[in-house]
Amino acid sequence: MKPDNFTDIPKTWDNMSMYVIRSSIWKAVQACASKFSGHLLDVGCGRKPYRQYLLENKFIERYSGLDIESAIVYEEHVKPEYTWDGVTMPFADNSFDTLMATEVLEHCPDPHVTILEMKRVLKPGGLLFFTVPFLWNLHEVPHDEYRYTPFALERIFKECGMVDIEINAHGGWDMAMAQMIGMWVTATQFGKKRKRWGKLLNPVMKWLLKRDVKNHPIKFTDGMMINGLYGLAKKATN
């Protein structure tokens, strides 16, 4: 069976650009999924790669995917249950117990508007899970808006009235370097030499990722490099 590159992610030389970020997001989903419950809305769901895993969580009763009409089409037969215009979600207030938004907020022109809309459709005490890139190439141009620091992200959530905010880094210097190597091999114009460079540097990338595991949790201090962020935030109960 062909790997889906979201939950079954090849460590091969020709997947170096995607391996680090996709495996990081997948690990974050797995680390936080035990806190998800009820009716879950996957905002920016794409091909819904985490749907089956989430539905196997006994605390999740229902999964719904939401995406923009003009979003990237990964597979023609995979459609979101709902679509929206990026501003107003087609749901009543207090509709969902859990929201997840993986690699979404960097595409929002006004993150306050998006987070307030997420907050509106969450039930009181409802949970939002999110991931955002920090070290990543321009993508979905021109709809690539932001790269967030943890401090800016926390401030925006607080300004939107979210509470119990937790923000973590996927990895530090070693993971960031591994990710840069992967992107460099894939994005630069090596031509016929790309395969040679990929096979040469893939073991280096894997070694860096093993080193990174030893240096958790990442502390947000001067001089620290991060490759991406993930976390949780709640809607207040009153």
C-alpha positions as a printed Julia matrix, in Angstrom:
238×3 Matrix{Float64}:
   0.0    0.0     0.0
   1.36   3.41   -0.98
   2.33   5.67    1.98
  -0.04   8.62    2.45
   2.83  10.98    3.43
   0.78  12.32    6.38
   0.59   9.41    8.82
   2.77   6.94    6.9
   5.71   9.1     5.88
   8.62   7.66    3.89
  12.14   8.48    5.09
  13.45   8.18    1.55
  15.8   10.65   -0.16
  13.06  11.87   -2.5
  10.72  12.71    0.4
  13.25  14.65    2.46
  11.47  17.99    2.12
   8.21  16.65    3.56
   9.41  14.06    6.07
  10.39  16.38    8.92
   7.35  18.65    8.89
   4.79  15.91    8.23
   6.21  13.58   10.89
   6.3   16.48   13.37
   2.65  17.33   12.8
   1.65  13.65   13.04
   3.48  13.28   16.36
   1.78  16.42   17.67
  -1.65  15.1    16.71
  -0.92  11.82   18.48
   0.43  13.61   21.56
  -2.68  15.77   21.97
  -5.49  13.54   20.64
  -6.3   12.1    24.07
  -7.65  15.56   24.99
 -10.01  15.73   21.99
 -13.68  14.86   22.5
 -17.19  15.07   21.13
 -17.84  16.51   17.68
 -14.52  17.52   16.08
 -14.19  20.02   13.23
 -11.03  19.79   11.12
 -10.48  23.33    9.79
  -8.47  23.32    6.55
  -8.93  19.56    6.39
  -7.47  18.99    2.91
  -7.52  15.26    2.22
  -8.52  14.56    5.86
  -5.44  12.44    6.61
  -6.1   12.19   10.36
  -9.79  11.35   10.14
  -9.54   7.58   10.65
  -7.08   7.92   13.52
  -9.26  10.5    15.25
 -12.41   8.43   14.89
 -10.63   5.56   16.61
 -10.4    7.82   19.68
 -13.27   6.66   21.89
 -13.88  10.21   23.11
 -14.51  11.58   19.61
 -18.11  10.98   18.56
 -18.09  12.63   15.15
 -15.62  14.11   12.64
 -16.37  16.91   10.15
 -13.97  18.48    7.66
 -14.09  22.15    6.63
 -12.08  23.76    3.84
 -12.14  26.68    1.45
 -13.73  26.05   -1.95
 -10.5   26.94   -3.77
  -8.24  24.89   -1.48
  -5.62  22.52   -2.9
  -7.23  19.32   -4.17
  -5.17  16.35   -3.01
  -7.55  13.7    -4.29
 -10.71  14.23   -6.34
 -12.72  11.7    -4.34
 -11.91  13.28   -0.96
 -14.17  16.25   -0.29
 -14.73  18.29    2.89
 -18.12  17.92    4.51
 -18.39  21.71    4.59
 -16.81  24.67    2.79
 -16.41  28.32    3.78
 -15.11  31.64    2.5
 -12.28  31.94    5.03
 -14.22  34.48    7.1
 -17.53  33.02    8.28
 -18.02  29.35    9.1
 -21.43  27.89    8.16
 -22.27  26.84   11.72
 -24.26  28.12   14.66
 -22.53  29.37   17.79
 -21.27  26.7    20.2
 -21.46  23.84   17.67
 -18.26  21.86   18.29
 -16.41  20.32   21.22
 -13.01  20.27   19.47
 -11.41  22.11   16.57
  -8.14  21.28   14.89
  -6.26  23.53   12.47
  -3.03  22.04   11.15
  -0.91  24.5     9.14
  -3.83  26.92    8.7
  -3.15  30.12   10.63
  -0.14  31.09    8.5
  -2.55  31.47    5.57
  -5.0   33.79    7.34
  -4.68  37.49    6.42
  -6.13  38.47    9.8
  -5.54  35.7    12.36
  -7.71  37.51   14.93
 -10.73  37.18   12.63
 -10.08  33.47   12.09
  -9.47  32.65   15.76
 -12.55  34.61   16.85
 -14.61  32.64   14.33
 -13.13  29.37   15.65
 -13.97  30.53   19.16
 -17.54  31.35   18.12
 -18.29  27.83   16.87
 -16.59  26.14   19.82
 -18.71  25.19   22.8
 -17.79  26.8    26.15
 -14.78  24.87   27.43
 -14.13  23.58   23.89
 -10.6   22.84   22.73
  -8.6   24.13   19.76
  -5.56  22.2    18.55
  -3.24  23.98   16.12
   0.07  23.67   14.31
   1.94  26.39   12.42
   5.27  26.38   10.56
   8.22  28.55   11.55
  10.95  27.34    9.21
   9.29  26.64    5.87
   9.51  27.79    2.28
   6.96  30.04    0.64
   3.94  27.92   -0.29
   0.44  28.36   -1.72
   1.67  31.72   -3.0
   0.33  34.4    -2.68
  -1.72  33.05    0.23
   1.24  32.59    2.57
   0.88  35.3     5.22
   2.82  34.66    8.44
   5.49  32.82   10.4
   4.67  33.05   14.11
   6.9   33.18   17.15
   5.41  31.51   20.24
   5.12  34.91   21.91
   3.1   36.5    19.1
   0.87  33.43   18.85
   0.14  33.43   22.59
  -0.63  37.17   22.53
  -3.07  36.77   19.62
  -4.9   33.92   21.36
  -5.18  35.98   24.55
  -6.43  39.0    22.62
  -9.14  36.74   21.18
 -10.17  35.62   24.66
  -8.8   32.09   24.52
  -7.56  30.56   27.78
  -5.33  27.71   29.02
  -2.95  28.28   26.1
  -0.15  25.75   25.63
   2.47  26.23   22.92
   5.28  23.8    22.13
   7.99  23.54   19.5
   8.2   20.47   17.27
  11.98  20.65   17.53
  15.04  22.83   17.98
  18.32  23.46   16.18
  18.89  19.86   15.05
  15.41  19.43   13.63
  15.56  22.84   11.98
  18.85  21.89   10.31
  17.41  18.55    9.2
  14.43  20.32    7.71
  16.61  22.84    5.87
  18.71  20.03    4.38
  15.56  18.28    3.17
  14.11  21.41    1.61
  17.45  22.38    0.06
  17.91  19.02   -1.65
  14.38  19.13   -3.03
  14.07  22.79   -3.97
  17.47  23.59   -5.47
  18.24  22.95   -9.1
  20.45  19.85   -8.84
  19.02  18.27  -11.95
  20.37  14.75  -12.38
  22.56  15.21   -9.3
  19.56  15.58   -6.97
  19.32  11.84   -6.35
  23.04  11.67   -5.54
  22.8   14.59   -3.08
  19.63  13.19   -1.56
  21.16   9.77   -0.87
  24.3   11.43    0.52
  22.48  13.77    2.91
  19.52  11.63    3.93
  21.58   9.8     6.62
  22.73  13.18    7.96
  19.11  14.31    8.23
  18.16  11.14   10.12
  21.14  11.59   12.49
  20.09  15.16   13.25
  16.54  14.04   14.03
  17.84  11.43   16.5
  19.91  14.16   18.2
  16.88  16.42   18.4
  14.85  13.91   20.41
  17.35  14.21   23.28
  16.81  17.96   23.64
  13.13  18.22   24.57
  11.2   20.12   25.73
  12.4   23.13   23.73
  12.81  26.31   25.77
  11.87  29.58   24.09
  15.04  31.51   24.9
  17.37  33.86   23.03
  19.41  31.99   20.46
  17.0   29.03   20.15
  15.9   27.94   16.68
  12.58  26.17   16.15
  11.12  24.52   13.08
   7.42  24.78   13.92
   4.88  25.12   16.72
   1.87  23.22   17.98
  -0.42  23.59   20.92
  -3.82  23.88   22.53
  -6.13  26.7    23.55
  -9.6   26.65   25.1
 -12.75  28.7    24.93
 -13.63  29.98   28.39
 -16.65  28.43   30.09
 -18.23  31.78   30.96
